[in-house]
């Protein structure tokens, strides 16, 4: 039997596998479940970040910064 419709959706908080390093990848482990389907095309990644100076201090209010995706 093949399921062809979506019965439910869930939101789950998953932390990275390790500390985030400068220039390194952010990796997650999402355990498999034979009864559920993970649709990566409709997966959202919500990040809460703080951009600081290299020494960890807060940026000036007029600092020209941007995220590069």
N, C-alpha and C positions, 0 to 999 in steps of 0.2 A: 504494500500500500504506500502511495506517495502523497505527502501533504502538499497541497497547492495553494493554501491560503495562510495568512498570518493570523494566529490566534491571540497573540499577546506581544508586548514589548516591555523591556525592563531597562532601567538605568542603573549601572553599577559603577562604583568608584574603585579604580584599580591603580595602585601606585607603581611607579617605575621599579624595575628590578634592582637598580643601583643608583647611587648618587649621580646627579647630572654633572658631567664634566665639560669643560670648555671645548667646544667643537666636536664632542662625542655624540653618538646616537642616544636617543631616549627609547629604551626597550621595555616592553610589557610582556607578561605571560598571562594569557587568558586560557584557563583549562577547558578542555573539550567536554562536551556533554552530548551523548548520542541522541538525546531527545530534542535538542535545540539547534537552530541554525543561526550562524553569525553572518549577517549581511554587511560586509565591509563597505559597500557602496553607500549605505545609509547609517554609517557609524559616525558619531560626533566625538571630537576630542576637545575637551574644555580645559584650558590651561589658565592658571593663575600665576603670573610672573611679575617680577620686579627687576627693572633694568637699573643697574648702579654703575658707578665709576669702577675702574679696574681694582681700586683699593677697597671697594665695598661701601663707600660713602654715597649718599643720595646725589642724584644729578641736579644741576641748577634748573630752575623753572624754565629758562629759555634755551636749554640744551637741545641741539638738533639731533634727534635719535629716531630710529624706526626699526620695526621688526622686518627681517628678511625671511620670507617663507619659501 
